[in-house]
Amino acid sequence: MWMITRKGFFCLGVTDETPENKIEVRARNRSDMERLKQLCPSVQDIEVYDGPLKGSDFRFKALADRRELEEYAVRSVRGVDYDRFEKTVDRETNDPARTKAYVSCRHALFLWQEQEFLP
């Protein structure tokens, strides 16, 4: 599952090795994982892949308590107080590269949506 919030972009999943009641969180950016660590204290040991990527395309990985991550997701939804997500992200993070990445993702999904309506 992808989770794109004002605090970061996260990829959530479980494998056969994921402990019960935990969820694997992957991130593309160290600051995203550090922010998540502040919001979800169960995120402790962040693995960093600084060499060639094999088997994953994410540089940062950690385990989080499933219930704690669910609560963060609920807080994120309850905290929606804006009409344009990308403007809020830009204002809060002051990270033009992040805003550009988010808008590029939005645009790719828009193009996919419009395929249905093209001749």
C-alpha positions in Angstrom: 0.0 0.0 0.0 1.3 3.4 -0.8 0.6 6.1 1.8 1.3 9.7 0.6 0.8 12.2 3.4 2.0 15.7 4.3 4.7 14.0 6.3 6.1 11.7 3.7 5.7 9.0 1.1 5.6 5.4 2.5 5.3 2.0 1.0 3.7 -0.5 3.5 3.8 -4.2 3.2 4.3 -7.5 4.9 6.5 -10.5 4.0 6.8 -14.0 5.4 9.5 -12.6 7.7 7.5 -9.7 9.0 6.7 -10.2 12.7 3.1 -10.5 13.8 1.5 -7.1 14.6 4.2 -5.3 12.6 4.3 -3.8 9.2 7.3 -3.1 7.0 7.6 0.6 6.0 9.8 1.6 3.1 10.6 5.2 2.1 12.6 6.9 -0.6 13.8 9.8 1.6 15.6 9.7 4.9 13.7 12.7 6.2 10.3 11.0 5.6 11.5 8.0 7.7 12.8 10.3 10.5 9.4 12.2 10.6 7.6 8.9 10.7 9.9 7.8 13.6 8.7 10.9 15.5 5.1 10.2 14.8 5.3 6.5 15.4 7.8 5.7 18.2 7.8 2.0 17.4 9.8 2.9 14.3 13.4 2.5 15.6 16.0 0.7 13.6 16.0 2.3 10.1 17.9 0.2 7.6 19.7 2.3 5.0 20.8 0.8 1.7 23.6 2.9 0.4 24.9 0.6 -2.3 23.4 -0.9 -5.4 19.7 -1.7 -4.8 18.9 -5.4 -5.2 15.4 -6.8 -4.7 14.0 -3.4 -3.7 14.0 0.1 -5.0 13.7 1.8 -1.6 16.7 3.1 0.2 15.1 3.2 3.7 13.2 0.4 5.6 11.9 -0.1 9.1 9.3 -2.0 11.0 6.4 -0.3 12.7 3.7 -1.4 15.1 0.6 -2.1 12.9 -1.8 -0.4 15.4 0.4 2.6 15.8 0.6 3.1 12.0 -3.2 2.7 11.7 -3.5 5.5 14.3 -1.2 7.7 12.3 -3.3 7.1 9.2 -6.4 8.0 11.0 -4.8 11.2 12.4 -3.7 12.0 8.8 -7.2 11.7 7.5 -8.6 13.7 10.4 -6.0 16.4 9.8 -7.2 17.1 6.2 -7.9 20.9 6.3 -7.0 21.9 2.8 -8.4 21.8 -0.7 -5.1 21.2 -2.7 -2.8 18.6 -1.2 0.3 19.6 -3.2 0.2 23.2 -2.1 0.0 22.1 1.5 3.0 19.8 1.1 5.0 22.5 -0.6 4.2 25.0 2.2 4.8 22.5 5.1 8.0 20.9 3.8 9.6 23.7 1.8 11.0 21.0 -0.4 10.4 21.8 -4.1 11.8 18.4 -5.2 9.1 16.6 -3.1 6.4 18.7 -4.5 7.6 18.0 -8.0 7.6 14.3 -7.3 4.1 14.3 -5.8 2.8 16.4 -8.8 4.5 14.0 -11.2 2.8 11.1 -9.6 -0.6 12.9 -9.7 0.0 13.7 -13.4 0.8 10.0 -14.2 -2.4 8.9 -12.5 -4.3 11.6 -14.4 -3.0 10.3 -17.7 -3.9 6.7 -16.7 -7.4 7.9 -15.8 -7.9 9.7 -19.1 -7.0 6.6 -21.2 -10.5 5.4 -20.7 -11.9 8.5 -22.4 -9.5 8.6 -25.4 -10.6 7.3 -28.8 
